[in-house]
Amino acid sequence: MSTTITVEGMTCGHCEQTVEDAIEDVSGVTGAAADRDAEQVTVEGDTDVSSLVAAVEDAGYTAKA
């Protein structure tokens, strides 16, 4: 299953990597691809959207489903 959430505050490649790492630590996630220009992260796997949003926010960014 693929899920896309909006992420605000990514300004560089390091930000994208930080968001991807935070998402990939969530149980059930098999992959993540962040795009700072689109302000989105696409997540592969089976997990609750609220867990994804919480992980991004814990990493210091603003997220919404």
N, C-alpha and C positions, 0 to 999 in steps of 0.2 A: 504494500500500500504506500502511496506517495502523498505527502502532506506539504503544503507550502504555507509558511507564516511570514508576516511582515516584521522586519527588524530595522529599527531606526538607530542611528549612531555609528554605523560602520563607516570608517573613512579610509581604510587602507587594507592591504593584504593580511597584515597581522590581525586586524579586527575580524576579517572573514575566518581566519584560522581559529581564533579564539571562540567564535560562535560555533563553528563546526565541531571543535573539540568538546564544548559544553553539551551540544546536542548529542554527540556520539556517546557520551557518558550515560545517557538516559537508557534505562532498560527497554529492550525491544527495538532499538534503533540499529539499523544495519549500515546506514550511510547518511551523509549530509553534505550539501553543496550550498555555500553561501555566495551571494552576489551583492556586493555593496552598491553597485550602480542601480540595481533593481530594488534594493532594500528588501531582499527576500532571502530565505533559506528554504531549500527543498529537502525534505527528510524522507528517507526510505525506511520502512519497517512498520511494526505494529505497536503503537504506543498512544497514550492519551495526549491530546493537544495541550491540555493545561500543564502537563509535565514538561512539554517542549518550551512553552512560554516561560514557565518558571525557571528552567535551566538557562535560557537566554538572559532573563532578567537578573539571575544570580551572577552572570558573567559581566553585568554592568551595562546592558543594552536594553532598549525598550522594544517589546515584542507584543504582537497581537495576532490572533488567528483570523 
